Amino acid sequence: MENVHLVPEDEDLYSGYNDYNPTFDSEELENDVGFQQAVRTSHGRRPPMTAKFPGTAIGARPLATSFGPRIPMTSSMGRPVTGAVQDGAARPMTAVRAAGYTSSLTRGSTFDPLGQSRGPAPALESKNEDTPEEKIKILEKKVNDLIEESCMAQSMGALQLALEKAKEAGRKERALVRQREQSGNGDHINLDLTYSVLLNLANQYENNEMYPEALNSYQVIVKNKMFSNAGRLKVNMANIYFKQKNYPKAIKFYRMALDQISNAHKEMRIKIMQNIGVIFVRMGQYSDAITSFGHIMSESPNVKTGFNLILCYYAIGDREMMKKSFQNLISVPLGVDDEDKYIPSNDDTNSNMVIEAIKNDKLHQMERDLKSLAEKFIMTAAKLIAPSIEASFAAGFDWCVDMVKSSQYVELANDLEINKAITYLRQKDFNQVSAVETLKTFEKKDSRVKSAAATNLSFLYFLEKDYDQADRYSDLAMNADRYNPAALINKGNTVFIRHDYEKAAEFYKEALRNDSSCTEALYNLGLSYKKLNRLDEALDCFLKLHAILRNSAQVMYQLAQVYELLEDPHQAIEWLMQVISVIPTDPKVLAKLGDLHDGEGDKSQAFQCYYESFRYFPSNIDVIEWLGAYYIETQFCEKAIQYFERATLIQPTQVKWQLMVASCYRRSGNYQKALDTYKDIHRKFPENVECLRFLVRLCTDMGLKEVQEYATRLKKVEKMKEIREQRVKSGREGSARSRREGREGSAGSADSSHSSNSTKGERLSAKMRSLPASNEPYEASNQKELDASYMDPLGPQMERPKTGAKRRVEEDDFADEELGDDLLPE
């Protein structure tokens, strides 16, 4: 017990709790002489634990308790002695000493077992980017980023930028390979990265239609045996050959791709077989195409291949196989769920919310698109093979309808019946009783079919000008489906034809509310506003329509007419020039453009337009008259003769054109030809006073003997004319005033629709009256009378009938419902 020391009572047992113990200072271990000596030598090594007295360990080593004095540490930093007893002091007993706590020897130091007082940890060592490994990693990242940027540019439509990025990625990848070889890592080439670079480059070449470069890039991949599954890219190469119309080589590569694709990839093999069949169709080898399509229909049938198979049998004229293929087409399973599952029930609120959420999701949209595609193929196939599979078109269509009724497409049977009737209409077979009867059978069907059939019947009767029946069936179509824009348009047309333009406009506006893209309703609404003289609203309608139908000549012509009514000839000329850019050979538009230029005083442009109009349609009397008057005004009477001679051929009973020919001969100095022409006119029209007057004057000046004969005839004709006029005057003296007033009223009502023609006629009449008479061969006392007789044959232009070209354009002013998409069952 001599080594046991008790702690004095006045000493604090827990003093130094917060003092810093230098024992835990590991940073100064290198400078600790005692520690370094203990590490290098056996100095301080703990002796083996042996007991001085048997059964105890107390005598073997000194017992250090909290009741005895502490032994000072002999190390330079106050570290506890780890070896045996030094300088007569016993080693403290660690088993009964609190770990990490000291009392007297550690006063003034703080307790910091985690070493927080030593400050922040030193900064991490920065990577050295100059090493070959780091350079390779950086290059790989750049290549991957360029590939990603190229793909993103392609998705946004920037094909040229995508190609540039792909080329840059190729250059970086080659630099990466060289870097690996220089660093001695040539065996660790990233094949996936090389494959990605080459494939992306080939795709971008193909997207930019650089087909030779794309083929070279694909060839590099295919020939490299290190790339697994590279043979599939022969499909891409075959697609390029198909675009180049190199069909034999495309088939070769498709078949090579088939050889390298296992049967496990059934869907891909089916698609390749389908491509091969399409190429055989392009090459006209229908038997080989039938083999490909038939194999697909036996392995994995689909509606597209079934339709192509029908087309091939139709091309070779195999009637029985057309029927069999049609039956196979309508029996192809679509894998689409029943539409009833999207109908909400009134019981379960949660299920109704789920149904509402999935009603218009992408999966349901895909199902609808697939079903509509199948219906389109079936309808097209039925219309195609119906005339060929039976003796008549009707019998063939009936067979198709019967087959459809017994299939999963039962609702298509009604649409096929309607299409049967519409086909008769497309063939201009309006009198077919079966077409009308077929449409009438749908009056008791469901609302959608009834509305479609009634719409077609309304249009049919409208074409036959049976407006009462057209109005009846348009009402029936509206009652069956008020949201059918075609029915509303037909109803508006029947009202329009009765001149109730306000009500017609209301129907057209309602059709537009139901379908804002209905161009027929917008066009007819513009016509209604034009009839109501609401020109600004009509202009707005036609401008909107022009934004939808950019190249519609009808719309641009209507815009020109509206601007002309708004007294803006410059805008009218601009729109007519756009019409000419679309249909440069329309004689009516050219004549109208010439008339506007003439009104603006631009004679040269007017002549050019009238001349082009005459070249395309040399039977327009208005154009012929203007050209003849133009040549007379410019003192080229010889050129005017050919136009008036053509007018004579068109209207041989009109004496004024023959008088104009004779006058042109007289003005050009060819008096003998003028005399012969007048004589010919006199033989055809012996009672024409003007012709006899010119004959008398010409014979007198030329000293011919026939002068007395023609003078006698002239007196007789004038006397007969006076007697006739007196009889007419005496017979109508009582009712002359009332009839004159009636004529004035009717002329006033008709003048609004022909104001432009009358204005043109007045201009021509004024032009003819102002023609110079410098080439007259003599001076006559009744010169004024002769000028009047020369002018009279032209007459006012508005009295002439409209030409065929003008009638055609004016009939097009009213756009009826055509046999287009609106009349087909939606």
Order of alpha helices (4+ residues) and beta strands (2+ residues): alpha-alpha-alpha-alpha-alpha-alpha-alpha-alpha-alpha-alpha-alpha-alpha-alpha-alpha-alpha-alpha-alpha-alpha-alpha-alpha-alpha-alpha-alpha-alpha-alpha-alpha-alpha-alpha-alpha-alpha-alpha-alpha-alpha-alpha-alpha-alpha
